[in-house]
Amino acid sequence: MEAVTIYIDETVTRGRREKVADIVMACNGVTAVGHYDENPHLMMIEYNPYSVTSHELLRVILGQGLRAEVIGL
């Protein structure tokens, strides 16, 4: 397993973060997604690198109309 932290540039509501997290969690190879009210711009994703890459996960988030970037591998 590997983990990546993605920074979401804009401020989004908890409900929107939960929706995005559900979409990311549905991706093949993703085992966990974390997002917290204390750090609403950060989303931590644990995934199997043989099934999906961090950049593919970033594209999923960008596909939700958010501006985001990978900040940790």
NORHUUR-V438966 format. One record per residue. N is the residue number from 0. SS is DSSP state (H for helix, E for strand, L for the rest). NEAR is the number of other ideal C-beta (glycine too) atoms within 8 Angstrom. Layout:
n = {N	N}
ss = {SS	SS}
near = {NEAR	NEAR}
This chain:
n = {0	1	2	3	4	5	6	7	8	9	10	11	12	13	14	15	16	17	18	19	20	21	22	23	24	25	26	27	28	29	30	31	32	33	34	35	36	37	38	39	40	41	42	43	44	45	46	47	48	49	50	51	52	53	54	55	56	57	58	59	60	61	62	63	64	65	66	67	68	69	70	71	72}
ss = {L	E	E	E	E	E	E	E	L	L	L	L	L	H	H	H	H	H	H	H	H	H	H	H	H	L	L	L	L	E	E	E	E	E	E	E	L	L	E	E	E	E	E	E	E	E	E	L	L	L	L	L	L	H	H	H	H	H	H	H	H	H	L	L	L	L	L	E	E	E	E	E	L}
near = {6	9	10	12	11	15	10	14	8	6	4	9	5	7	6	8	13	9	9	13	11	8	10	14	9	6	12	5	10	15	7	8	11	7	11	7	5	4	7	12	7	11	15	12	15	10	16	10	8	4	7	11	6	11	7	9	16	12	8	11	14	9	6	9	3	11	7	11	8	11	6	6	6}
